[in-house]
Amino acid sequence: MSCVYAFGSNGQGQLGLAHDEDVDTPQRSVLAGESKVSKIACGGNHSVVLMSNGTLAGCGDNRRGELQGTAALQQVPGWTPIEVPAPVVDVACGWDTTVVVDTRGHVWQRGGGRYEFEQRHLPVLDPADGRIAVYGCFQNFVVVQGPQVYGWGSNTKCQLQARKCRSVVEPTLVCDLGSVAVDYVAMGKDFLVVVDKNGRMAHASGRLPAGFQLEQQEARLGLEVRCMWTSIHVWDRRQGTVESFGRGTHAQLFPQDAVAVGVPITNFTAGSEHGILVTASQEEPLHYDVHCWGWGEHGNCGPQRGSQPGLQLVGRYATSPRVFGGCATTWVVLDQY
């Protein structure tokens, strides 16, 4: 099973705690059952957990139908099961929406004023052909299978297709990498970056952050890319470095000298406007440190509120944690075997 710890914005109860106050230190967010947490997806004010057995639980805002099928239930207090058409293999959240992919390869969406899951019709997605994954940010979603990426949502910055329009209603082909499979898509508010199985940034579109040029990145391999709403952050596994592009008005850009030379980075991710980094100790007793940087106005970067000028240590653990970032929320998952 997994132990989940959360902190940050909690005004709609999106941390799954017994209250709706913001918190600036990790608090245990208790989930029922013995299954392992596979993924935590976060919207503007709601959170969804995908468990290893294909079930979903959610908490937080339901004013737009993000979680439950009744308009009368405006807030879901505590983790509550979400009824889905079939067992789920992936989930993503937009600002007020939730999208899932089930074991049959069907894609379903709810929220945005729709209180039931509605199927999104894509070209044939066959689970037998390999992994099907979904990613989302703000008003956009993309589904990945093999070398192809299909997307829908806002297109005001040409993030989905070259011809500018207010929105793309039906899923449309964003890119096809040909013989190379897509690993994942990193998404900001007005842009997206497609990373292939070699850890190479193979496609980028939309209003890209200042200083980022795809042609300068395409030859690099072994990269991990994460996006905040307005910035791109690149972990070079081979070099052990993190590089940032974009807006730094609230210290969102990674503090380059914050990690000592030789200290291994084991994981990193990003929330709406903050980052989360895990490092491994080189000394006894062995441990893993979780740090945050960026805009921590709700306590999502630790006790110091506002912009974080450097890395803030927010937790130390004996086992390697998994981390997830939401809209001013930070999540730490410890797996127990």
N, C-alpha and C positions, 0 to 999 in steps of 0.2 A: 504494500500500500504506500501511499505518498502522504507526507505532511506538508501542508501549504501554509506559508506565512505571507502576509500582505500588509502594505502600508501606503498612505497617500490619501487621495481624494475619496471621500466616502459619503457625500451628501445625499445620495440616493441609495445607500446601502450596498454599493457595488463591490465592497471588499468581503462580503459574506460574513460580517461580524455581527455581534448582538446589538449593535447600535449604528447610528449614521453620522458619527463624528469623524472628522479627519484624524489620522494618526501618523506620527512621524518615526515610529520604531516598529519593527516587524511584529505582527500579532498573529496568533494561530487562527486560521480560518478553517473551521472544522467541516469536512465533507463526510457524508455517510458512506458506508460500504468499505470493501476491502480492495477495490480495484486501484490500479495505478493511474495517476494523472498523465494523460498523453499530451495535452495542450491546454493553455489558457488563452482565450481570445477576449479582447476588451473593446467595447464601444465607447461612446461618449460618456454614458453613465450606467452601463450595464456590463456584466461579465459572464462568460460562459466557459465551463470546464468540460473538456472531452475526456472520458475515462477509457481505459484500455479495453473495456468490454463493449465499447460502441455506444454507451449511454451519454447523455448530456445533463448537466445541472447548470442553473443560472441564478443570478441574483441582481438586484438593482432596479433600474428604471424600466417600466413597462408601459409608459404613457403612449407609446407609438406601436405597441404590440411586439416589442423586441423579444419577449420571453414567453409570455403566456397568452392564450387565446380568449381573453376577456378584457373589454375596455374598462370594466369596473375596477380591475386590479391595476392600479397605477404604479405600485412599487412591490417588488418581490423581496420580502425580507428573509435573508438567509438562503443558503443553497437549496434550491427546489428542482426536482426532476423536470426536464422539458420533454414533452411528448413529441416524438419524431416519426416520420412515415416508415423508417427502417433503420437498422443499426447504422451508426455514423462512422465514417473513416476520417473526416476532416471537418473543421469549422473555422469560420472567420467572421469578424464583426466590422460593420461600418459604424457611423456615428449613432444611428438609431435603428440599425438593421442587423440581422443574423442570417448567415448563409451556411448550409451544410451540404456535404456530399455523402450519400449513403453507399452501402456495400454493393448496390446494383449499378452504381455509376450515375444515379440521378442527382441533380442539383436542386436544392430547395431554398427559398428565401422567405423571410417574414420580417415584420417591422415596417417603419416608414408609414404607419397608418394601417397596415394589413396585419390582422391578428391571427392569421393562420398561415402555415407554410404553403407557398405556391411554387410549383415547379418552374425552373428556368430551363428552357429548351436549348440545348447545345447540339452541335454535331455529335454523332454517336460516340459515346464514351463507354468503353468496355473495360471493366476492371481486370479482365484477363490480359489486357494489353499493357498492364503496368499501373503504377501508382497514379491516382487522381488526387490533386490537392487544390485547395482554394485559399486565396489571400485577399485581404480587404483593408481599406483605409478610407475613412471619412465617407465619401459617397461612391467609392469605386470598388469593384470586385474583379478578380481574374481567376480563371480555372486553368490548371496546367495538367496536360498529359503528354508524355513523350517530349517531342520537340516543339509542341504547339502551346500557345497561350491565347485564351479567349477572354474577353473582358466586356463589362458593361458599366454604366454609370455616367458620371460627369465627364465631358470631353471639352470643356471650355479652354483647356490649355493643350489640346491635342495629345493628351496622354494615352488615348486608346486608338485613335486613327488620325491620319494626317489632315483630313478635312475637319476643320473646327466646327463644333456644334455644341448646343447646350448639354445634350446628353445622348448616350447610346443606349437605347431601350433594350434591345435584344443582344445577347452575347455575340460578339463579332471577333474575328481573328485579329489579334494584336500583332503577333509575330510567329514565325515558323523558323526554327533554327536548323531545319534540314536533318542532317544525320546525327546531330548532337542533342541529347535530351536536356530539358530544362531541369535544374535542381530546385529552384524556388524563385519567387518574385518579391523584391523588396519595394515597398510602396510608401510614398509621402503623400501629402495632401493633394498636390497637383502634378505628380510625376511618378514614374515607376522605373525600376531597374531589373532586368532579367539576368539571372546568373545560371550558367550551365553546369553540367556535372563535373567539369574540370575546374570549377571555381573561377570562371572567367566571366566578366561582365559582357554579355553578348548583345544586349539591346537596352536602350534607354530612351524614354520619350516623355513629353510634357514640359512644364516649366522647370527645368533642372536647376539645382542650386548654383549660386555663384562659385566659379572656380572649377566646377566639374565639367570635364570634356571626355566623352566616351572614347574617342580615338586615342586618348592618352592612357587609357586603362585596358584596352582590348587585348594587349599582349601579356598581361599579368595573369598568373594562375594561382590557385590555392587561396582565393580570397573569400572572406565572409563579409557580406554587405548587409547593413541594417539602416533603416531610414527613420528619422523623426519627421514631423510634418513638413519641416522646411530645410532639412539637411540630410546629407548622405555620410555614412561612417563606414570605413573599410578596415577590417582587421586582416592584415597580411600574416597568415599563419607561419610562413617561412621566415619572415623577418621578426615576427613578434611585435609588430607595431600597429597602431590604430591611427588612421588619417581621416580628417573631417573636411567636408565641403558644405558651404552654405551659411545660414544666418547664425550669428553668435551673440545676439543682443542680450541673451539670458544665459550666457556661458554654455551654450549647447555644443560648441566645438570642443573636441577632445583635448584635454590639457596634455600636451606632448611630453612634458618632463615629469608627469605624475607617477609613472610606473618605473621603478628602478631597473637599470639594465640587467638582464638575466632572469628577472622574475617572470615565470611562465604565466601567460594569459590562457585560461582554459575555456572561457565562454564570455560572450558579450551580446547584448541586445539593446533595443531602444524603445522608449515609450513615445508619447506625443511630442514632448520637447525635453526629454531627459534620457540619459544613457545609463546602462547597468553593466558592470564589468566584474568578472570573477578571476582572481589570481590564486595560484598555488604557492604555499610556503616552501622555502628551501631549508628550513630548520625544524628540529624537533621541538614540540610535538607537531606532526604534520597537520596542516589545516588549510582551509580555503576561505579567502576573504571576498566579501561582496561589497563593491563600491558603487556609488552613483555620482553623476555629474549632470549639470544643466539646470533647468528651471524646476525648482522644488517648492513652488508656492503653496502646495497642499501637504507638505511633509514627505513627499515621495522621494526626496533625496536625503532624508534624515532630519534630525532636529533643527538644523540651520535652515530657516525658511528663505524663500526668494532664490536668486541665482547663486549657484554654487561655483566659486572661483577655481576649484580644483576637485580632486576626487574626495568623496566623503565615505569613510568606512561605515557601513550600515549593518554588517553582520559577519560573524566568524563561525565556521562550521567544520566539524571533524570529517564529514564526507562531502564529496563534490556535489554542489547544488545545481539545479537547473533554474534559469531565471527567465521571466517574462515581463514585458513592459506594456502598460496600458495608457489611457488618458490621465496623466498625473497619478498613476498607480504603479507600484512595484511589487513583483511577486517572486517569491523564493520557494522552490519545491525540493524537498529532501525525500529521496526514495528509501524505503525500508525493505530489506530483503529477508 
